Amino acid sequence: MIGFDPTEEQVAIRQMALDFAANEIAPHAMEWDEAKTFPVETLRAAAALGFGAIYVAEDVGGSGLSRLDAAMIFEALSTGCPAVASYISIHNMCAWMVDRFGSEEQRQAWLPSLATMECLASYCLTEPGAGSDAAALKTRARRDGDEYVLDGQKQFISGAGASHLYVVMARTGDDGPRGISTFLVPGDAPGLSFGANERKMGWNAQPTRAVVLDGVRVPAANRLGEEGVGFRIAMAGLDGGRLNIAACSLGGAQAALDKALAYMAERRAFGHALSEFQALQFRLADMATDLEVARTFLWRAAAALDAKASDATTLCAMAKRFVTDAGSAVANQALQLHGGYGYLSEYGIEKLVRDLRVHQILEGTNEIMRLIIARSLVRGR
Ligand SMILES: Cc1cc2nc3c(=O)[nH]c(=O)nc-3n(C[C@H](O)[C@H](O)[C@H](O)COP(=O)(O)OP(=O)(O)OC[C@H]3O[C@@H](n4cnc5c(N)ncnc54)[C@H](O)[C@@H]3O)c2cc1C
């Protein structure tokens, strides 16, 4: 039986996230973007509503919700600011990795404070020489008695410098994915340092920095899972991460469409409101249709991940590719419908276009999403 109606509980959670986005995030989003402010207290207020560890088990402070619930929450939060919602999504991905693959000690040590976002987390996979080809990463973790010593550099790390926990993928074995392990590195570990906050097109309400590991020692007990399964852990995290990033595109694009609708009802040209021109009405119809298709498919992929379906990874890649492309296209159309005013920062539309653009690049580029989908097709034959 396929159902498309959210339950009463989902409607209530989504409304709570929408209200939080409208009251606590949206009023400050432009200022945070301009000043490059990472609004940590607002993140903690979101966590107080249960958004810091959405699909983490309740025994360690998580909300115990589903991926589908999370998709609805991230769409709603993103209507306030995609950059803020996206950082929360990365933090949630890390928390889930600890919950799913961590020992009982690791779960108890980290998850209660991750759930409240007293402790913020960063996901460290990308390196200067290994982006799309992440399995080529070079950061080393050498075993030394009861410790590992980590050396290397991670690039483009969201939240870096502000986070308290770094989930680091590093090489413990041979070249290739099976030589990679995952480590929980505390933010105050000696030898850990950070590059400058990158100057970037969007996502200014969260820092992006290089993470440098120079002889960083962590207890062997900080390894997440067995040696050699780190790449699998990293990819498992990304299945859900991709749904969340897609949901953030959806929320940002929905906000852009809503702004366009309001603007077009007021703006007049040739003696009419813009919303009276049929050519523009048709454009609005296409934008709304594209978002509804994107939303429906995102929910389908989230439900597949919840059900641990065998094709869940492929569906998550399809959703990430389709929804982030659709979200960017709709936001860009909304800018066009604002005319010259859309190009001014005051209207908030150009920020949405800038923020959503990177969703087509990170957590695996949309080309890499096609690679994952195509591989499953070709293998399936
Ligand atoms: C703002 C921001 C935040 C980020 N946050 C994080 C983070 O928190 N943690 C983290 O680990 N990483 C993070 N990243 C890194 C991001 O995941 C990578 O930038 C991304 O995976 C692409 O890697 P790359 O930049 O090295 O591009 P490259 O891998 O060099 O790719 C360049 C181009 O070639 C294409 N390409 C590469 N290989 C193929 C192929 N086989 N077939 C077809 N096309 C191909 C790519 O799609 C892309 O268009 C972030 C990036 C940005 C910009």
The ligand as an ORCA input file, in Angstrom:
! r2SCAN-3c Opt
* xyz 0 1
  C      31.014     24.414      0.571
  C      31.506     22.994      0.550
  C      31.363     22.207      1.690
  C      31.842     20.892      1.703
  N      31.744     20.159      2.852
  C      32.361     18.951      2.926
  C      32.440     18.252      4.178
  O      31.894     18.697      5.197
  N      33.121     17.078      4.211
  C      33.736     16.552      3.125
  O      34.329     15.484      3.244
  N      33.687     17.191      1.927
  C      33.024     18.380      1.814
  N      32.984     19.061      0.610
  C      33.697     18.503     -0.543
  C      32.806     18.008     -1.653
  O      32.161     16.819     -1.260
  C      33.690     17.844     -2.910
  O      33.990     19.164     -3.367
  C      33.016     17.042     -4.000
  O      32.883     15.702     -3.612
  C      33.764     17.105     -5.327
  O      35.128     16.861     -5.169
  P      36.205     17.886     -5.828
  O      35.811     19.250     -5.408
  O      37.538     17.398     -5.515
  O      35.922     17.803     -7.394
  P      36.577     16.750     -8.427
  O      36.450     15.377     -7.881
  O      37.907     17.246     -8.819
  O      35.595     16.896     -9.667
  C      35.666     17.973    -10.618
  C      34.574     17.743    -11.665
  O      34.805     16.501    -12.351
  C      33.658     15.673    -12.252
  N      34.071     14.276    -12.176
  C      35.043     13.725    -11.393
  N      35.133     12.407    -11.620
  C      34.221     12.092    -12.562
  C      33.824     10.893    -13.229
  N      34.390      9.711    -12.944
  N      32.850     10.963    -14.165
  C      32.262     12.136    -14.436
  N      32.583     13.311    -13.828
  C      33.532     13.285    -12.921
  C      32.962     16.138    -10.976
  O      31.599     15.799    -10.980
  C      33.181     17.641    -11.046
  O      32.242     18.215    -11.906
  C      32.455     20.351      0.544
  C      32.561     21.148     -0.606
  C      32.108     22.444     -0.604
  C      32.252     23.276     -1.855
*
